[in-house]
C-alpha cells in the first residue's frame, strides 16, 4: 500500500503537532508538510501535491474555504478536509460547496478524523457524525432557496 | 244592627239615608205564635184554668165555652203579670178581659179600671192600617203584629210593638184575643233621632269640602262624599263596596286598614296622619276616624274625615324658609344709623339689629359721641361733623374699634341733615361693620404676596397668556431664560418664544388647547425648544394649565430649561452606547480567545491523548487505560462546551457569514437546548446588513428567546425577519402568558426599569435610529423592531473575514 501523503494547514501549533502525531501513528500515513495560514497552505499544496490537505476553517491571511478553492486549482488531485471548531451545519455546507470532501469538528477529531482522512483519500465525502444529519438538512434548505 | 247596608238610592244620591236592617238576633226574638208556655214551666201551664165568671163584664150572652176559653186565657195571662210588657186579653169585640201589671204600669189604668172597657177606646189606638184590615188579618191568619200608637192615661202617646193572637174554640169560632204590647217608644225615637242624625251627617258630608267616607267593619266603603273624588280621582260609584286594598297600593291600604281596626277596637275617635300617593305626588292628610253606632250602641261602621294638609305642609315649609331667610337677612344687616347733632350728641339711633349696638339704644341717645362706641370712634367723628355741616358734602371714613385681637373695622358715611327751622344742625352717620370684608382683603393681600413671591422666585419660567396667546404676565426667570425684558414680552404673542420653524404648528396647537383647556404637559413625547432673544434655541419642558376666571380665562405656561437634563441624558446615552460597544467587543474578544486558543489547546490534548492511547501498552494497567479513555471524553466535552459558550458570547458566524446563518445556528441550538419550537421566517440569503445592525438584531433575538424560555411558558416562538431598501424589521413573538401589560407600558416608556435586557435592546435600537415596541399579542407578546437602513449604515462589504 502506497504512503498516504498529508498536508496540515493549522495556525495553532499545539493542534498542528498533535495532528501530526495522531496521523503518523497510522502506518503508511505521512504528514508531508505543515502550513500556519491559508496562503502557505496553497503554496505548500502546489509544491507538495499531497493526496489530502487538512485545513483549519479559520486561519489568518486566507480562511480555509478560500484556501480550498485555490488549492483545488493548484493541485486538482488533492482532496480537502476541513478540521474546525465550527459545528454549524451551514459552515459544513459551505465547505462542501467549495469542493471540500471532508468536514470534521475538532472535538470529534479523535473519533472521526482517521475515518474522514481515509474516506476523502478515496474521494468520498465525510462529515463529522455530530453534524452529519443537520448538514443533509442544510442541503435541502439550500436547494429550496 | 251589627250589619248595615245602604240602600241604592243612598249610595249615589245626596238625600240618602241610612236604614239599619234588623239583625239576625232580632229576627230570632220575633214572637212566635203564642202557645202561652210563657214561663217555660209546663206544670204551671197545665194547671191553669180559665174561669168563666171572671170573663167579661157580663150582660152579653157568652157561651160557656167562650167563657171557659176566656177564663183559661185570663188565667194563663195572670202568669204574665210578671212580664214587663203590657198583656191584654180582650174579646173579639175588644172588651178587655185581662189587664196585667205591665199594662197597668204602662198605660196608667188599673186592672179594675181597664177590664170591661173597649181597648181601642180606652187606649185611643192608632193603627198603621185600617182597623177592618187588622181584624180581617187576625181572623184569617190567627195573629197580627204591628206598631200601634196608644195614648196613656196621662195623655202620653207611646208606640208599642203589638202582637195579637186569636184564640178559637173547638168549632173554630174566635173567642179571645191576646195582645202583648211592648213599649218601643224610646227605641223608635232613638231610631228616628239616629235616622235624623245620619241624615244630617249625610247632608253635611255630601256638601262638605272635606273628604269624608264611611267604611264598614270589613273595611268596605259604605259611602264616600263627592269631595272624595278630588283626593284620588275616584267617583263614589267606583269606591263604594270596595276595600282600600282594591283602591290603593298595598302598603298604603295596610296602613289605612290598621288605623281603621284601631278605631273599631278602641271605639273611640282617633286622628291619624296618613300619606297617600296621588297623581300630583305625595299627599299628607290628617284623617279623623270615629266609630258609628247603631241604636243598640254597636259600632257598625266608621266615618273618616280627611283634611289634606299637603298644601298646609308646603305652606308651612315655605313660611319656615322665608322666615329663616328674613332672619338671615336681618342678621346680616350690619348697618347702624346715628343722628348726631352739631355738639356731638346722639340724637337718634336706628339699627336693624340691636345686637350690633354696644349698649341699648335708650342708653345711647342723649350721650355724647365717644360713649358706648369707644375711643377710636370719637375724634375722627367729632372732627368730621363740623366739616360736613359746613360744606354740606358727605364724607366717608374708616375706623377701627375694639382691642387688637377683637378689633373690628367700620366704614362710616356722614351726611348733613337739613334742619327744620329752629332745630339744631345734625348729621346722619351710617356705620357699617366691614370687618369680614377687611379680613378677606387682608387674606387676599397675603395670598397675593405669597403668590408674587412664589411666582417671581420660581426656578421655572412662568408666563400667563390670553387664550389667544398674548403674553399677559411673566416672572423673573422668564426674563432670564429667554433674554427679554418684561416689557418687551407683555402684549406680544407667545410665539415670539418659539423657534420660527415651529411657529405655525404652535399656533395650531394653541387653538386646539383653547378648545380643550386642561392641565397637561405640552407636546407630550415631542422635543420642544424655546427661542431666546438672540435667536439661539434651547430644549424645554412646558406644563400648561388653564386658570378659570369669570371672564378672560388665562393660560399658564410653566417653562423649564432642560438643557442640562438633555445633556445629561445625552451623556448617559453615549455612555450606555459605549458600554454596549465595549460589551460587544469584550464578548467578541473572549469568544475568540476561548475559541482560537483554549478550545484549540483542548483539541490538541484530545489528539495527543489518542496517540498516547494507541502507543502505550496498558494491558497490565486497566486503571490507567480507563483513566485515559475518560480523559479523552472529558477533553472532548470541555471542547464542546467551550465552543458553545464562546459562540453564545459572540457567534463567529455573525461576523463571517452574516445574521441569517447566525440566527439559524442560534435557533437550532436554542431548540435543542430548550425544546421550544421556533419558527424562523426569513429570506434564504437576505444579504449582509451593517455589522452593528446584525449584532443588534442577533442580540434582540437572543434576548427575546431567552425571555421566552425563562418567563413566557410558551412552547413555541415565531421569528420573522424581513427587509426592504429602507428598513429591516424583526418580529419575535411567543404564545405564552405574555409580559404583564403594566410591564409592557414600562417597557415601552423610555427609562424603563424592566430589566437590563429590555433596556439593552432598546438602547441598541435607539443608537441605530430605530424603534422597538412591546405589544401584548394575546396570547403572548410581540416584540417588533424596526431599524432604518440609511445610506450611512448600509453595508459596504459582504462579510468581514475574521479568524
Boltz contact constraints between the chains, C-beta under 6 A:
constraints:
  - contact:
      token1: [A, 12]
      token2: [B, 600]
      max_distance: 6.0
  - contact:
      token1: [A, 14]
      token2: [B, 601]
      max_distance: 6.0
  - contact:
      token1: [A, 14]
      token2: [B, 604]
      max_distance: 6.0
  - contact:
      token1: [A, 15]
      token2: [B, 600]
      max_distance: 6.0
  - contact:
      token1: [A, 15]
      token2: [B, 603]
      max_distance: 6.0
  - contact:
      token1: [A, 15]
      token2: [B, 604]
      max_distance: 6.0
  - contact:
      token1: [A, 18]
      token2: [B, 604]
      max_distance: 6.0
  - contact:
      token1: [A, 18]
      token2: [B, 607]
      max_distance: 6.0
  - contact:
      token1: [A, 18]
      token2: [B, 608]
      max_distance: 6.0
  - contact:
      token1: [A, 19]
      token2: [B, 607]
      max_distance: 6.0
  - contact:
      token1: [A, 21]
      token2: [B, 611]
      max_distance: 6.0
  - contact:
      token1: [A, 22]
      token2: [B, 607]
      max_distance: 6.0
  - contact:
      token1: [A, 22]
      token2: [B, 610]
      max_distance: 6.0
  - contact:
      token1: [A, 22]
      token2: [B, 611]
      max_distance: 6.0
  - contact:
      token1: [A, 25]
      token2: [B, 611]
      max_distance: 6.0
  - contact:
      token1: [A, 25]
      token2: [B, 614]
      max_distance: 6.0
  - contact:
      token1: [A, 58]
      token2: [B, 803]
      max_distance: 6.0
  - contact:
      token1: [A, 63]
      token2: [B, 801]
      max_distance: 6.0
  - contact:
      token1: [A, 85]
      token2: [B, 595]
      max_distance: 6.0
  - contact:
      token1: [A, 85]
      token2: [B, 599]
      max_distance: 6.0
  - contact:
      token1: [A, 85]
      token2: [B, 643]
      max_distance: 6.0
  - contact:
      token1: [A, 88]
      token2: [B, 653]
      max_distance: 6.0
  - contact:
      token1: [A, 88]
      token2: [B, 665]
      max_distance: 6.0
  - contact:
      token1: [A, 90]
      token2: [B, 661]
      max_distance: 6.0
  - contact:
      token1: [A, 106]
      token2: [B, 603]
      max_distance: 6.0
  - contact:
      token1: [A, 107]
      token2: [B, 636]
      max_distance: 6.0
  - contact:
      token1: [A, 107]
      token2: [B, 639]
      max_distance: 6.0
  - contact:
      token1: [A, 107]
      token2: [B, 640]
      max_distance: 6.0
  - contact:
      token1: [A, 109]
      token2: [B, 607]
      max_distance: 6.0
  - contact:
      token1: [A, 110]
      token2: [B, 606]
      max_distance: 6.0
  - contact:
      token1: [A, 110]
      token2: [B, 610]
      max_distance: 6.0
  - contact:
      token1: [A, 110]
      token2: [B, 632]
      max_distance: 6.0
  - contact:
      token1: [A, 145]
      token2: [B, 684]
      max_distance: 6.0
